[in-house]
Amino acid sequence: MKKIIIFALLQTVLLCANAQTFHAIVFCNTSDRSIGESMSVELANVSRNLGVLERLLEDDYLFEITRIDGPNCTGANLRQIINAMEVGPDDVVFTFYGGHGSHAPNNAEDPWPQYCMNTGDQSKWIPMAQVEKWIAQKNPRLRIIMSNCCNKEQEGVTIKPMWANDERATRLDGLNANAFRKLFSSKGCVMSTSSKLGQYSWCNQYGGLFTNQFWAAMQQLGEGKIQPDWNSLLRVASADLYANTENGRVTQTPYYKVSLSNGNGNGGGSGTTRHPPVNNDNETLNQALSKLVNKSIDQDSRLSMIPTIMRKFFNSSSKVITIASDMTTGVDFEDAEDFLRRICLSPYVSGITLLNDDTNMLKVHELR
């Protein structure tokens, strides 16, 4: 009996040793008068796409997604979150900033913007290059630093809508998980920002133009239309963008730098399959919802999870709003318990992406 216990413990230790975590921090200036509404969509849009990656790579990575918005979008909070992260040597760290950006004059040797965060006080602005250094100190295998912000000072400008998608759910059909597995198997650093030095970045009610172009390129990568490497991806994602403004048509040219070592990290190639934690006390809402729609678990067992999920994460007045793919249109408004029962019984829902962290009025997006 002792031998069996020791063997089981060794298996657990080996699984933990090979475990890989995908840490994501998404921070957007959603309270700004000029761009706040667009950045709220930006936050939801990036969250949705991270949810797609989480569903496709669930056997390779444990995803930990942190969202910072409104008055909490400060440099101090960002630094605190980065400092608190427990990062393993085979982990991936992804950061995305959406908001106002600027750049110091006579500083052309630094091509990256400064994040204005949620303040006009320049002493509290955070250089993008500084964020990269903070992440590098955590020693992940791969660090990805992205931003959608201006690279020079600007006033808020309203522009015409470019495109929209109002489908109810994001479909995973035709997306090859192996392509994303290979992409994130790299080792080193990837940095990308929405405009080169001296340019403005543009957004509308559907979020940032660059952000939408980047995730469209990721879709093409998953469909096999782009080679699964960072240079090929960003070459497409960083094509010139054009915005129709009150002052005429202007060009926005994204800028990126890929610094990867030869060869790949484990990147999911270790053969280790990730499973939801057995200990429900430590289970997150995201993990609980993943189990609730997991068709490999029999339906009666999944239905029996609902009271525990309600007790742990919701209250009797909690509501859930399901948002369409345009990240603005609400398609369902339900009591939390009705929502949980619906997604559990649905033969179509394969995943749920959380778009905010407010369990009194939770916003979600469906994956099918």
C-alpha positions as CSV (number, residue, x, y, z in Angstrom):
1,M,0.0,0.0,0.0
2,K,2.9,2.4,0.8
3,K,4.4,1.7,-2.5
4,I,1.2,2.7,-4.3
5,I,1.0,5.9,-2.3
6,I,4.6,6.8,-3.0
7,F,4.1,6.1,-6.7
8,A,1.0,8.3,-6.8
9,L,2.9,11.1,-5.1
10,L,5.8,10.7,-7.6
11,Q,3.3,11.0,-10.4
12,T,1.9,14.2,-8.9
13,V,5.4,15.7,-8.4
14,L,6.3,14.9,-12.0
15,L,3.1,16.4,-13.3
16,C,3.8,19.6,-11.3
17,A,7.4,19.7,-12.5
18,N,6.3,19.6,-16.1
19,A,3.4,22.0,-15.6
20,Q,3.4,25.1,-17.7
21,T,1.4,28.2,-16.9
22,F,0.3,30.9,-19.4
23,H,0.2,34.1,-17.3
24,A,-1.8,36.9,-19.0
25,I,-2.2,40.5,-17.7
26,V,-4.6,42.7,-19.7
27,F,-4.8,46.3,-18.5
28,C,-6.9,48.9,-20.3
29,N,-7.8,52.6,-19.6
30,T,-11.5,52.1,-19.6
31,S,-12.4,55.2,-17.6
32,D,-10.9,57.8,-20.0
33,R,-13.5,60.2,-21.4
34,S,-12.3,60.0,-25.0
35,I,-11.4,56.3,-25.4
36,G,-12.9,54.6,-22.4
37,E,-15.8,53.0,-24.2
38,S,-13.4,51.7,-26.9
39,M,-11.0,50.4,-24.3
40,S,-13.8,48.5,-22.6
41,V,-14.4,46.7,-25.9
42,E,-10.6,46.2,-26.2
43,L,-10.5,44.6,-22.7
44,A,-13.3,42.2,-23.6
45,N,-11.9,41.5,-27.1
46,V,-8.5,40.5,-25.7
47,S,-10.1,38.4,-23.0
48,R,-12.2,36.6,-25.5
49,N,-9.2,35.7,-27.6
50,L,-7.2,34.5,-24.6
51,G,-10.2,32.3,-23.8
52,V,-10.0,30.8,-27.3
53,L,-6.3,30.1,-26.7
54,E,-7.1,28.6,-23.3
55,R,-9.6,26.2,-24.8
56,L,-7.3,25.1,-27.6
57,L,-4.2,24.7,-25.3
58,E,-6.0,23.3,-22.3
59,D,-3.9,20.1,-22.4
60,D,-0.6,22.2,-22.4
61,Y,-1.0,25.2,-20.2
62,L,-2.8,26.3,-17.1
63,F,-4.1,29.8,-17.9
64,E,-4.0,32.6,-15.3
65,I,-5.6,35.7,-16.7
66,T,-5.6,39.0,-14.7
67,R,-7.6,42.0,-15.9
68,I,-7.0,45.6,-14.7
69,D,-9.4,48.3,-15.7
70,G,-11.0,51.6,-14.6
71,P,-9.3,53.4,-11.6
72,N,-7.3,50.2,-10.9
73,C,-5.3,50.6,-14.2
74,T,-2.2,52.2,-12.5
75,G,1.5,51.5,-12.7
76,A,1.6,50.6,-9.0
77,N,-1.0,47.9,-9.4
78,L,0.7,46.5,-12.5
79,R,4.0,46.3,-10.7
80,Q,2.4,44.7,-7.7
81,I,0.7,42.0,-9.9
82,I,3.9,41.3,-11.7
83,N,5.9,41.0,-8.5
84,A,3.3,38.6,-7.1
85,M,3.4,36.2,-10.0
86,E,5.0,32.8,-9.4
87,V,6.6,32.1,-12.8
88,G,8.3,28.8,-13.7
89,P,11.2,28.4,-16.1
90,D,8.9,26.9,-18.8
91,D,6.1,29.5,-18.4
92,V,4.7,32.1,-20.8
93,V,4.0,35.6,-19.7
94,F,1.7,37.8,-21.9
95,T,0.9,41.4,-21.2
96,F,-1.4,43.7,-23.1
97,Y,-2.0,47.4,-22.5
98,G,-4.7,49.4,-24.2
99,G,-5.0,53.1,-23.6
100,H,-3.2,56.5,-24.1
101,G,0.5,56.4,-24.8
102,S,3.2,58.9,-25.3
103,H,6.9,59.2,-26.0
104,A,9.6,61.5,-24.7
105,P,11.2,63.9,-27.3
106,N,14.8,63.4,-28.4
107,N,14.7,59.7,-27.4
108,A,14.7,58.0,-30.8
109,E,16.9,55.2,-29.5
110,D,13.9,53.9,-27.6
111,P,11.2,52.9,-30.2
112,W,8.6,51.9,-27.6
113,P,5.9,54.1,-26.1
114,Q,5.3,55.1,-22.5
115,Y,2.0,53.8,-21.0
116,C,0.0,56.8,-19.7
117,M,-2.1,54.3,-17.7
118,N,-4.9,56.2,-15.9
119,T,-3.2,59.5,-15.2
120,G,-1.9,62.7,-16.7
121,D,1.0,62.7,-14.2
122,Q,4.0,61.9,-16.4
123,S,6.0,60.8,-13.3
124,K,3.6,57.8,-13.1
125,W,3.7,56.8,-16.7
126,I,5.3,53.4,-17.4
127,P,7.7,52.8,-20.3
128,M,6.8,49.7,-22.3
129,A,10.5,48.8,-22.2
130,Q,10.4,48.9,-18.4
131,V,7.5,46.4,-18.4
132,E,9.6,44.1,-20.5
133,K,12.4,44.3,-17.9
134,W,10.0,43.6,-15.0
135,I,8.8,40.5,-16.9
136,A,12.3,39.4,-17.8
137,Q,13.3,39.4,-14.1
138,K,10.7,36.6,-13.6
139,N,12.6,34.4,-16.0
140,P,9.8,32.9,-18.1
141,R,10.6,30.9,-21.1
142,L,8.7,33.3,-23.4
143,R,7.6,36.8,-22.7
144,I,5.2,38.7,-25.0
145,I,4.7,42.4,-24.4
146,M,2.0,44.1,-26.5
147,S,0.3,47.4,-26.5
148,N,-2.3,49.4,-28.4
149,C,-1.5,53.0,-27.7
150,C,-0.1,56.2,-29.4
151,N,3.6,56.7,-29.7
152,K,3.3,60.4,-29.5
153,E,1.1,62.8,-27.5
154,Q,-2.4,63.3,-28.8
155,E,-5.9,64.4,-28.1
156,G,-8.8,61.9,-28.3
157,V,-10.2,61.7,-31.9
158,T,-13.4,60.1,-33.0
159,I,-13.2,58.1,-36.3
160,K,-15.6,56.1,-38.4
161,P,-16.3,52.4,-37.7
162,M,-14.2,50.0,-39.7
163,W,-15.8,46.6,-39.2
164,A,-17.8,44.6,-36.8
165,N,-18.8,41.0,-36.0
166,D,-22.1,40.3,-34.3
167,E,-22.2,36.5,-34.2
168,R,-23.4,35.1,-30.9
169,A,-20.4,32.9,-30.2
170,T,-16.8,32.3,-31.3
171,R,-16.4,29.1,-33.2
172,L,-13.4,26.9,-32.7
173,D,-14.0,24.8,-35.9
174,G,-11.1,24.8,-38.2
175,L,-8.6,26.1,-35.7
176,N,-5.5,23.9,-35.4
177,A,-4.3,23.8,-31.7
178,N,-0.9,22.5,-32.9
179,A,-0.3,25.8,-34.7
180,F,-0.7,27.8,-31.5
181,R,1.2,25.1,-29.6
182,K,4.2,25.6,-31.9
183,L,3.9,29.4,-31.8
184,F,4.1,29.5,-28.0
185,S,6.8,26.9,-27.8
186,S,9.4,29.6,-28.6
187,K,12.0,30.9,-26.1
188,G,12.8,34.6,-25.7
189,C,11.0,37.8,-26.1
190,V,8.4,39.3,-28.4
191,M,7.4,43.0,-28.3
192,S,4.8,44.6,-30.4
193,T,3.1,48.0,-30.3
194,S,0.4,49.5,-32.4
195,S,2.3,52.4,-34.0
196,K,5.9,53.3,-34.7
197,L,7.6,56.2,-33.1
198,G,6.0,59.5,-34.0
199,Q,2.6,58.1,-34.9
200,Y,-0.9,58.1,-33.4
201,S,-2.8,54.8,-32.8
202,W,-6.5,54.7,-33.7
203,C,-9.5,53.0,-32.2
204,N,-13.3,53.1,-32.6
205,Q,-16.2,51.5,-30.9
206,Y,-14.9,48.0,-31.8
207,G,-11.6,48.5,-30.1
208,G,-8.1,49.3,-31.4
209,L,-7.5,48.9,-35.2
210,F,-4.2,47.1,-34.5
211,T,-5.6,44.8,-31.9
212,N,-8.3,43.7,-34.2
213,Q,-5.8,43.2,-37.0
214,F,-3.5,41.1,-34.7
215,W,-6.3,38.8,-33.6
216,A,-7.4,38.4,-37.2
217,A,-3.9,37.3,-38.0
218,M,-4.0,34.8,-35.1
219,Q,-7.2,33.4,-36.7
220,Q,-5.4,33.0,-40.0
221,L,-2.5,31.2,-38.2
222,G,-5.0,28.8,-36.6
223,E,-6.5,28.1,-40.0
224,G,-3.1,27.3,-41.5
225,K,-2.9,30.5,-43.7
226,I,0.1,31.9,-41.8
227,Q,3.2,29.9,-40.7
228,P,3.2,29.3,-36.9
229,D,6.1,31.5,-36.0
230,W,6.2,35.0,-34.5
231,N,7.9,36.7,-37.5
232,S,5.4,35.4,-40.0
233,L,2.5,36.3,-37.6
234,L,3.6,39.8,-36.9
235,R,4.6,40.5,-40.5
236,V,0.9,40.1,-41.3
237,A,-0.5,41.7,-38.1
238,S,1.8,44.7,-38.5
239,A,0.7,45.7,-42.0
240,D,-0.1,49.4,-42.4
241,L,-3.5,50.4,-41.1
242,Y,-5.6,53.4,-42.4
243,A,-8.0,55.4,-40.4
244,N,-10.6,57.9,-41.8
245,T,-10.4,60.8,-39.4
246,E,-11.9,64.3,-39.3
247,N,-8.6,65.5,-40.8
248,G,-8.6,62.9,-43.7
249,R,-7.1,59.5,-44.2
250,V,-4.0,58.7,-42.0
251,T,-1.6,55.8,-41.9
252,Q,-0.8,53.8,-38.8
253,T,2.3,51.5,-39.0
254,P,2.6,48.9,-36.1
255,Y,6.2,48.2,-34.9
256,Y,7.5,44.9,-33.5
257,K,10.7,43.1,-32.5
258,V,11.2,39.4,-32.2
259,S,14.2,38.1,-30.1
260,L,14.1,34.4,-29.9
261,S,16.8,31.8,-29.3
262,N,17.4,28.9,-31.6
263,G,15.2,25.9,-30.8
264,N,12.0,25.8,-28.9
265,G,11.1,25.3,-25.2
266,N,8.9,22.4,-24.2
267,G,5.9,24.3,-25.3
268,G,3.5,21.5,-24.6
269,G,5.7,18.9,-26.1
270,S,6.5,17.2,-22.8
271,G,3.5,14.9,-23.2
272,T,1.9,16.2,-20.0
273,T,-1.8,16.6,-20.0
274,R,-3.3,19.4,-17.8
275,H,-6.3,18.5,-15.8
276,P,-8.5,20.7,-13.6
277,P,-7.5,20.7,-10.0
278,V,-9.2,18.0,-7.9
279,N,-9.3,20.2,-4.8
280,N,-12.5,22.3,-5.3
281,D,-11.4,24.7,-2.5
282,N,-8.7,26.1,-4.8
283,E,-10.8,26.0,-8.0
284,T,-11.3,29.2,-9.8
285,L,-14.6,30.2,-11.5
286,N,-12.9,29.8,-14.9
287,Q,-11.9,26.2,-14.0
288,A,-15.4,25.4,-12.6
289,L,-17.1,26.6,-15.8
290,S,-14.7,24.6,-17.9
291,K,-15.6,21.4,-16.0
292,L,-19.3,22.3,-16.3
293,V,-19.2,22.3,-20.1
294,N,-16.8,19.4,-20.4
295,K,-18.7,16.7,-22.3
296,S,-16.3,14.0,-21.2
297,I,-17.9,14.3,-17.7
298,D,-21.4,12.7,-17.6
299,Q,-24.2,15.2,-17.5
300,D,-25.6,14.2,-14.1
301,S,-22.2,14.8,-12.5
302,R,-22.0,18.2,-14.1
303,L,-25.4,19.2,-13.0
304,S,-24.5,18.3,-9.5
305,M,-21.7,20.8,-9.6
306,I,-24.1,23.8,-10.0
307,P,-25.1,24.2,-6.3
308,T,-21.4,24.3,-5.3
309,I,-20.5,26.8,-8.0
310,M,-23.4,29.0,-7.0
311,R,-22.5,28.9,-3.3
312,K,-18.8,29.6,-3.9
313,F,-18.9,32.3,-6.6
314,F,-22.4,33.8,-6.9
315,N,-25.4,35.0,-4.8
316,S,-29.1,34.8,-5.3
317,S,-29.2,38.1,-7.2
318,S,-26.2,37.5,-9.5
319,K,-26.8,38.0,-13.2
320,V,-24.9,36.8,-16.2
321,I,-24.8,38.7,-19.5
322,T,-23.7,36.8,-22.6
323,I,-21.9,39.1,-25.1
324,A,-21.7,38.5,-28.8
325,S,-18.5,38.4,-30.8
326,D,-18.6,42.1,-31.5
327,M,-18.0,42.5,-27.7
328,T,-20.8,45.0,-27.4
329,T,-24.1,43.3,-28.2
330,G,-25.8,41.4,-25.3
331,V,-27.5,38.2,-26.5
332,D,-28.6,36.8,-23.1
333,F,-29.4,38.2,-19.6
334,E,-30.0,35.4,-17.1
335,D,-30.0,34.6,-13.4
336,A,-26.6,33.0,-12.6
337,E,-28.2,29.6,-11.8
338,D,-30.2,29.6,-15.1
339,F,-27.0,30.4,-17.0
340,L,-25.1,27.6,-15.3
341,R,-27.9,25.1,-16.1
342,R,-28.2,26.2,-19.7
343,I,-24.5,25.9,-20.6
344,C,-24.3,22.5,-18.8
345,L,-27.2,21.1,-20.8
346,S,-26.2,22.7,-24.1
347,P,-24.8,20.3,-26.7
348,Y,-23.1,23.3,-28.5
349,V,-21.2,25.3,-25.8
350,S,-17.6,24.0,-25.5
351,G,-16.1,26.8,-23.4
352,I,-16.9,30.1,-21.6
353,T,-14.6,33.1,-21.6
354,L,-14.9,35.6,-18.7
355,L,-15.0,39.2,-19.9
356,N,-15.0,40.7,-16.4
357,D,-14.6,39.6,-12.8
358,D,-17.8,41.0,-11.3
359,T,-19.8,38.0,-10.2
360,N,-22.8,40.2,-9.3
361,M,-23.1,41.2,-13.0
362,L,-20.8,38.8,-14.8
363,K,-20.1,39.2,-18.6
364,V,-19.2,36.2,-20.6
365,H,-18.7,35.0,-24.2
366,E,-19.5,31.5,-25.5
367,L,-17.1,29.3,-27.4
368,R,-18.7,26.7,-29.7
